[in-house]
Amino acid sequence: MGEHYQNLASTYDDNWVYSPAFVGWMSERIASALELSANDRMADIGCGTGLFAGGIAEALRPHQPVLCVDPSAAMLDQLPSSPALSPLRASAEEIADQTVPLPYERLDAMWLKESVHHVTDPATTLRGLARLLAPGGRLLVAMLPPRSTTRCSLKPSSGTRSSSPTPLPSPGTCPMRGFGPS
């Protein structure tokens, strides 16, 4: 996978039909779902070229840079030039097991947008990421909608399941069970 993204990085954003309006809309949806504020310490895990982290940083003007985490140096090289974005070369697993330390002791919010499918053991990795959250911290996993109609999600502030529909990878399961405070 690494070589694929190394080769694709310079043209990666050209392979999608993400209009500026869509990037703005999706960035706002992520920020809204996570109840982000300029005071939050936040990270985009699996950020790729930083398309959405850049949109969020532009809208929020965070007091501390958004951590843009990706295992591909070539993808991180495509980040928009901004003091509001801070690249960190690491996989989600390396962050979760603290092989690669974060510059912040804890994060207030993090998101994985269309990147969790690259994680070998999502349950273990998401539990590890959740442990890096400050009290009241929020974790969002955004995926392309699967064919399943089963739905489950987390309330951003409590880590408990909510009635707001979020598509799941397979019918009848909620991989988020056991995450967040009980």
URRARA-V97407 format. One record per residue. N is the residue number from 0. RES is the residue in one letter. SS is DSSP state (H for helix, E for strand, - for the rest). OMEGA is omega as a letter, one per 40 degrees, with the letter a starting at -180 (none if undefined). BURIAL is 1 if it has 16 or more other ideal C-beta (glycine too) atoms within 10 Angstrom, else 0. Layout:
n:N res:RES ss:SS omega:OMEGA burial:BURIAL
n:N res:RES ss:SS omega:OMEGA burial:BURIAL
//
This chain:
n:0 res:M ss:- omega:a burial:0
n:1 res:G ss:H omega:a burial:0
n:2 res:E ss:H omega:i burial:0
n:3 res:H ss:H omega:a burial:0
n:4 res:Y ss:H omega:i burial:1
n:5 res:Q ss:H omega:a burial:0
n:6 res:N ss:H omega:a burial:0
n:7 res:L ss:H omega:a burial:1
n:8 res:A ss:H omega:a burial:1
n:9 res:S ss:H omega:i burial:0
n:10 res:T ss:H omega:a burial:0
n:11 res:Y ss:H omega:a burial:1
n:12 res:D ss:H omega:i burial:0
n:13 res:D ss:H omega:a burial:0
n:14 res:N ss:H omega:a burial:0
n:15 res:W ss:- omega:i burial:0
n:16 res:V ss:- omega:a burial:0
n:17 res:Y ss:- omega:i burial:1
n:18 res:S ss:- omega:i burial:0
n:19 res:P ss:H omega:i burial:0
n:20 res:A ss:H omega:i burial:0
n:21 res:F ss:H omega:i burial:0
n:22 res:V ss:H omega:i burial:1
n:23 res:G ss:H omega:a burial:0
n:24 res:W ss:H omega:a burial:0
n:25 res:M ss:H omega:i burial:1
n:26 res:S ss:H omega:i burial:1
n:27 res:E ss:H omega:i burial:0
n:28 res:R ss:H omega:i burial:0
n:29 res:I ss:H omega:a burial:1
n:30 res:A ss:H omega:i burial:1
n:31 res:S ss:H omega:a burial:0
n:32 res:A ss:H omega:a burial:1
n:33 res:L ss:- omega:a burial:1
n:34 res:E ss:- omega:a burial:0
n:35 res:L ss:- omega:i burial:1
n:36 res:S ss:- omega:a burial:0
n:37 res:A ss:- omega:a burial:0
n:38 res:N ss:- omega:a burial:0
n:39 res:D ss:- omega:i burial:1
n:40 res:R ss:- omega:a burial:1
n:41 res:M ss:E omega:i burial:1
n:42 res:A ss:E omega:i burial:1
n:43 res:D ss:E omega:a burial:1
n:44 res:I ss:E omega:a burial:1
n:45 res:G ss:- omega:a burial:1
n:46 res:C ss:- omega:a burial:1
n:47 res:G ss:- omega:a burial:1
n:48 res:T ss:- omega:i burial:1
n:49 res:G ss:- omega:a burial:1
n:50 res:L ss:H omega:a burial:1
n:51 res:F ss:H omega:i burial:1
n:52 res:A ss:H omega:i burial:1
n:53 res:G ss:H omega:i burial:1
n:54 res:G ss:H omega:i burial:1
n:55 res:I ss:H omega:i burial:1
n:56 res:A ss:H omega:i burial:1
n:57 res:E ss:H omega:a burial:1
n:58 res:A ss:H omega:a burial:0
n:59 res:L ss:H omega:a burial:1
n:60 res:R ss:- omega:a burial:0
n:61 res:P ss:- omega:i burial:1
n:62 res:H ss:- omega:i burial:0
n:63 res:Q ss:- omega:a burial:0
n:64 res:P ss:- omega:i burial:1
n:65 res:V ss:E omega:i burial:1
n:66 res:L ss:E omega:i burial:1
n:67 res:C ss:E omega:a burial:1
n:68 res:V ss:E omega:i burial:1
n:69 res:D ss:E omega:i burial:1
n:70 res:P ss:- omega:a burial:1
n:71 res:S ss:- omega:i burial:1
n:72 res:A ss:H omega:a burial:0
n:73 res:A ss:H omega:i burial:1
n:74 res:M ss:H omega:i burial:1
n:75 res:L ss:H omega:i burial:1
n:76 res:D ss:- omega:a burial:0
n:77 res:Q ss:- omega:i burial:1
n:78 res:L ss:- omega:i burial:1
n:79 res:P ss:- omega:i burial:0
n:80 res:S ss:- omega:a burial:0
n:81 res:S ss:- omega:i burial:0
n:82 res:P ss:- omega:i burial:0
n:83 res:A ss:- omega:i burial:1
n:84 res:L ss:E omega:a burial:1
n:85 res:S ss:E omega:a burial:1
n:86 res:P ss:E omega:i burial:1
n:87 res:L ss:E omega:a burial:1
n:88 res:R ss:E omega:i burial:0
n:89 res:A ss:- omega:i burial:1
n:90 res:S ss:- omega:i burial:1
n:91 res:A ss:H omega:a burial:1
n:92 res:E ss:H omega:i burial:1
n:93 res:E ss:H omega:i burial:1
n:94 res:I ss:H omega:a burial:1
n:95 res:A ss:H omega:a burial:1
n:96 res:D ss:- omega:i burial:0
n:97 res:Q ss:- omega:i burial:0
n:98 res:T ss:- omega:i burial:0
n:99 res:V ss:- omega:a burial:0
n:100 res:P ss:- omega:i burial:0
n:101 res:L ss:- omega:i burial:1
n:102 res:P ss:- omega:i burial:0
n:103 res:Y ss:- omega:i burial:1
n:104 res:E ss:- omega:i burial:0
n:105 res:R ss:- omega:i burial:0
n:106 res:L ss:E omega:i burial:1
n:107 res:D ss:E omega:a burial:1
n:108 res:A ss:E omega:i burial:1
n:109 res:M ss:E omega:i burial:1
n:110 res:W ss:E omega:i burial:1
n:111 res:L ss:E omega:a burial:1
n:112 res:K ss:E omega:i burial:1
n:113 res:E ss:- omega:i burial:0
n:114 res:S ss:- omega:a burial:1
n:115 res:V ss:H omega:i burial:1
n:116 res:H ss:H omega:i burial:0
n:117 res:H ss:H omega:a burial:0
n:118 res:V ss:- omega:a burial:1
n:119 res:T ss:- omega:a burial:0
n:120 res:D ss:- omega:a burial:0
n:121 res:P ss:H omega:a burial:1
n:122 res:A ss:H omega:i burial:0
n:123 res:T ss:H omega:a burial:0
n:124 res:T ss:H omega:a burial:1
n:125 res:L ss:H omega:i burial:1
n:126 res:R ss:H omega:i burial:0
n:127 res:G ss:H omega:i burial:1
n:128 res:L ss:H omega:a burial:1
n:129 res:A ss:H omega:i burial:1
n:130 res:R ss:- omega:a burial:0
n:131 res:L ss:- omega:a burial:1
n:132 res:L ss:E omega:i burial:1
n:133 res:A ss:E omega:i burial:0
n:134 res:P ss:E omega:a burial:0
n:135 res:G ss:E omega:a burial:0
n:136 res:G ss:E omega:a burial:1
n:137 res:R ss:E omega:i burial:1
n:138 res:L ss:E omega:a burial:1
n:139 res:L ss:E omega:i burial:1
n:140 res:V ss:E omega:i burial:1
n:141 res:A ss:E omega:a burial:1
n:142 res:M ss:- omega:i burial:0
n:143 res:L ss:- omega:a burial:0
n:144 res:P ss:- omega:i burial:0
n:145 res:P ss:- omega:i burial:0
n:146 res:R ss:- omega:a burial:0
n:147 res:S ss:- omega:i burial:0
n:148 res:T ss:- omega:i burial:0
n:149 res:T ss:- omega:a burial:0
n:150 res:R ss:E omega:i burial:0
n:151 res:C ss:E omega:i burial:1
n:152 res:S ss:E omega:i burial:1
n:153 res:L ss:E omega:i burial:1
n:154 res:K ss:- omega:a burial:0
n:155 res:P ss:- omega:a burial:1
n:156 res:S ss:- omega:a burial:0
n:157 res:S ss:- omega:a burial:0
n:158 res:G ss:- omega:i burial:1
n:159 res:T ss:- omega:i burial:0
n:160 res:R ss:E omega:i burial:1
n:161 res:S ss:E omega:i burial:0
n:162 res:S ss:E omega:i burial:0
n:163 res:S ss:E omega:a burial:0
n:164 res:P ss:E omega:i burial:0
n:165 res:T ss:E omega:a burial:1
n:166 res:P ss:E omega:i burial:1
n:167 res:L ss:- omega:a burial:1
n:168 res:P ss:- omega:i burial:0
n:169 res:S ss:- omega:a burial:0
n:170 res:P ss:- omega:i burial:0
n:171 res:G ss:- omega:a burial:0
n:172 res:T ss:- omega:i burial:0
n:173 res:C ss:- omega:a burial:1
n:174 res:P ss:- omega:a burial:0
n:175 res:M ss:- omega:i burial:1
n:176 res:R ss:- omega:i burial:0
n:177 res:G ss:- omega:i burial:0
n:178 res:F ss:- omega:i burial:1
n:179 res:G ss:- omega:a burial:1
n:180 res:P ss:- omega:i burial:0
n:181 res:S ss:- omega:none burial:0
//
